[in-house]
Amino acid sequence: MKLSAIALSYVLFSGSVLAAPGRTRSTLEERIARRAAGRKTRPVEYIEESIAAGNKSHVSYSSNWSGAVITSPPSGQTFDGVTASFVVPTPKVPSGSSSRGTYSASAWVGIDGDTYQNAILQTGVDFTISNGVVSYDAWYEWYPDYAYDFSIDISEGDTITATVSSTSSTSGTAIIENVTTGKTVSKSLTSSSALGGQNAEWIVEDYEEGSSLVALANWGTVTFTGATAKTASSSESAAGASILDIEQNGKVLTSVSISGTTVTDSYV
């Protein structure tokens, strides 16, 4: 069922994501195979919270999300847009892991999925290294549906602007702009799973394929700039967001900091 939906998405949005010059490009068949199990975001899965010093005044630990989350909008309002730009990283095999494995992560912006977990409207870029070959996929998703690929060329070092906006609780738009190439793709979406407009996020994620999280790639650092969320009457910067770091098997794998509209998310 899922494979058919993915195949259809490639008919509707034909094309493939290009790797950087000199690298082997992942084939359409390889990309479909990776998606066949069902690429999907999970709402944040908390492990613990702590109080820390410096610019990490409030840090929570999650098995799958790292980054920044505004957990509630201004009183009486709801979030209806989130945006940020970031430079596409070069994923690497984590230290101590097999070079013949497949490792991935995903950078995205979104509405909901933290304190409000019924739905998430999001868009971003997956980065994968598989048997030494790097590939990228730009995508959109309205959780609990699966993610679907955009047809746009993405290479390491490209500057991407990702934006989601909602026109109602059940309709919205996802936009990926490759600032480096000057290309933009967008998708108007509807869903029976209503947004609450309660959360705004800038996240690097260990996402799900099938029923389990993918092996996490070392992405170096992803820096979200211009990280802002809007309501019908205001604009909020990431400065007021809470920090999430990924912890797996008792080890903290990320380090996140926030300065104004900049969220720096590093794999450690």
C-alpha positions in Angstrom: 0.0 0.0 0.0 2.7 2.4 1.0 4.9 1.4 -1.9 2.1 2.2 -4.3 1.6 5.7 -2.7 5.3 6.4 -3.1 5.4 5.2 -6.6 2.5 7.5 -7.4 4.3 10.4 -5.7 7.2 9.9 -8.1 4.8 9.9 -11.1 3.3 13.2 -9.9 6.6 14.7 -8.9 9.1 13.1 -11.3 12.8 13.7 -10.8 15.5 12.8 -8.4 17.7 14.4 -5.8 21.3 15.0 -7.0 24.3 14.3 -4.9 27.3 16.6 -5.1 29.6 16.4 -8.1 31.9 13.4 -7.8 29.6 11.4 -5.7 27.4 8.5 -6.8 23.8 9.5 -7.1 21.3 7.4 -5.2 18.9 5.8 -7.8 15.2 6.2 -7.9 14.9 2.5 -6.9 17.1 3.0 -3.9 15.1 6.0 -2.8 11.8 4.2 -3.2 13.2 1.2 -1.3 14.1 3.5 1.6 10.7 5.0 1.7 8.8 1.7 1.2 8.8 0.9 4.9 7.1 4.2 5.5 9.3 7.3 6.4 7.6 9.1 9.2 8.1 11.5 12.0 7.3 10.6 15.5 6.0 13.2 17.9 8.7 14.0 20.4 9.5 11.2 22.9 10.8 12.6 26.1 13.2 10.9 28.4 13.9 13.4 31.1 14.3 17.1 31.8 17.1 19.1 33.6 18.1 22.6 34.5 21.5 23.6 33.1 23.7 26.7 33.2 24.4 29.3 30.6 22.4 29.5 27.5 20.9 26.0 28.2 18.5 27.3 30.9 16.0 24.6 30.2 17.1 21.4 28.5 14.9 18.3 27.9 16.1 15.0 26.5 14.4 13.0 23.8 15.1 9.8 22.0 14.3 11.3 18.6 14.3 15.1 18.5 17.0 17.7 19.0 16.6 21.4 18.5 14.3 24.1 19.7 10.6 24.1 20.5 8.2 26.9 21.5 5.8 24.9 23.6 3.0 27.5 23.6 2.0 30.6 21.6 1.1 33.9 23.1 -2.1 33.8 25.2 -5.2 33.5 23.1 -3.3 32.9 19.8 -2.2 29.9 17.8 0.8 29.4 15.6 0.1 29.4 11.9 3.6 29.6 10.4 7.2 28.5 11.0 10.3 29.2 9.0 14.1 29.0 9.0 17.1 28.6 6.7 19.9 26.1 7.1 23.0 24.9 5.1 22.7 21.2 4.1 25.3 19.2 6.0 27.4 16.3 4.8 26.3 13.3 6.9 29.0 11.0 8.2 29.2 7.5 9.8 29.1 7.9 13.6 32.3 7.0 15.4 32.6 3.3 16.1 29.9 2.3 13.5 30.3 0.2 10.4 31.2 2.1 7.2 28.9 -0.3 5.3 25.8 0.7 7.2 23.0 3.2 6.4 22.7 6.3 8.7 20.3 9.2 8.4 18.9 12.3 10.1 16.5 15.0 9.1 16.4 18.8 9.5 12.9 20.4 9.5 10.5 23.1 10.7 7.1 22.3 11.9 3.9 23.2 13.8 2.8 20.9 16.7 4.1 17.5 17.8 5.4 18.4 21.3 2.7 19.2 23.9 0.1 18.8 21.1 0.7 15.4 19.5 -2.4 14.8 17.4 -0.9 16.3 14.2 2.3 17.9 12.9 2.6 20.0 9.7 6.3 20.0 8.7 8.8 20.1 5.9 12.6 19.6 5.6 15.5 17.6 4.3 16.7 14.1 5.0 20.4 13.4 4.7 21.7 9.9 4.4 25.0 8.1 4.1 24.7 4.5 2.9 27.8 2.4 2.2 29.7 5.6 1.7 27.2 7.2 -0.7 25.6 10.4 0.4 22.0 11.4 -0.7 19.4 13.9 0.2 15.6 14.0 0.1 13.4 17.1 0.5 9.9 16.2 1.9 6.7 17.4 3.4 4.5 15.6 5.9 1.2 16.1 7.8 1.5 13.6 10.6 0.0 11.0 11.2 0.3 10.5 7.4 3.7 9.5 6.0 6.3 11.9 4.5 6.3 12.4 0.7 9.2 13.6 -1.4 9.5 16.9 -3.2 11.1 16.9 -6.6 14.0 19.3 -6.1 17.8 19.0 -6.4 19.6 19.1 -3.1 23.4 19.0 -2.6 25.6 19.4 0.4 26.4 23.0 1.1 23.1 24.3 -0.4 21.2 26.9 1.6 17.6 25.8 2.2 14.7 27.8 3.5 11.9 25.7 4.9 8.5 27.1 5.7 5.1 25.7 6.8 1.9 27.7 7.1 -1.6 26.8 8.0 -4.7 28.5 6.6 -7.0 26.5 9.0 -6.5 23.6 11.4 -6.9 21.2 8.5 -5.3 22.9 5.6 -1.9 24.4 4.9 1.2 24.7 2.8 4.8 23.3 2.9 7.6 25.1 1.0 11.2 24.2 0.3 13.4 26.9 -1.4 16.9 26.0 -2.5 18.4 29.5 -2.2 21.6 28.3 -3.8 20.0 27.1 -7.0 17.1 29.4 -7.0 14.5 26.6 -7.2 11.4 26.4 -5.0 8.7 23.7 -4.6 5.5 23.8 -2.6 2.6 21.6 -1.7 -0.9 22.6 -0.5 -2.1 20.0 2.0 -5.3 19.1 3.8 -5.8 16.6 6.6 -8.5 15.2 8.8 -6.0 15.4 11.7 -6.4 18.9 13.0 -3.5 21.1 14.1 -3.7 22.8 17.4 -1.2 25.5 16.6 0.3 25.1 20.0 4.0 24.3 19.2 6.6 25.7 16.8 9.8 23.7 16.1 13.2 23.8 14.5 14.4 20.2 14.7 17.1 17.7 13.6 15.5 14.3 14.0 16.1 10.6 14.2 13.1 9.7 12.2 11.2 6.5 11.8 11.1 4.0 8.9 8.8 1.1 9.4 8.3 0.8 13.2 11.7 1.8 14.4 14.1 4.8 14.3 16.8 4.9 11.7 20.4 4.6 12.7 21.4 8.2 13.3 24.0 9.9 11.1 26.6 12.3 12.4 25.5 15.5 10.7 28.2 17.8 12.2 26.3 21.0 12.8 23.0 22.3 11.4 22.4 26.0 12.1 18.9 27.3 11.7 18.9 31.0 10.9 15.9 33.3 10.8 14.1 30.9 13.0 10.7 32.5 13.6 7.1 31.5 14.2 4.1 33.6 13.5 0.5 33.9 14.7 -2.3 35.9 13.2 -1.0 39.0 15.1 2.6 38.5 16.1 5.9 37.0 15.3 7.9 35.0 17.8 11.7 34.2 17.6 13.3 31.0 18.7 14.9 33.0 21.6 12.0 32.0 23.8 12.1 28.3 22.9 13.1 25.3 25.0 16.0 23.1 24.0 15.8 19.4 23.2 18.9 17.1 23.0 18.8 13.5 21.7 19.8 10.9 24.3 20.0 7.2 23.2 21.2 4.2 25.3 22.2 6.5 28.1 24.4 8.8 25.9 23.6 12.4 25.0 24.3 12.7 21.2 23.6 16.4 20.5 24.3 19.8 21.8 21.8 22.6 21.0 22.1 26.3 21.7 19.8 29.3 20.9 20.8 32.9 20.2 17.9 35.1 19.0 16.6 33.7 15.8 19.6 31.3 15.5 19.4 27.7 16.6 22.6 25.7 16.5 22.2 21.9 16.6 25.4 19.9 16.7 26.0 16.1 16.8 28.6 15.3 19.5 
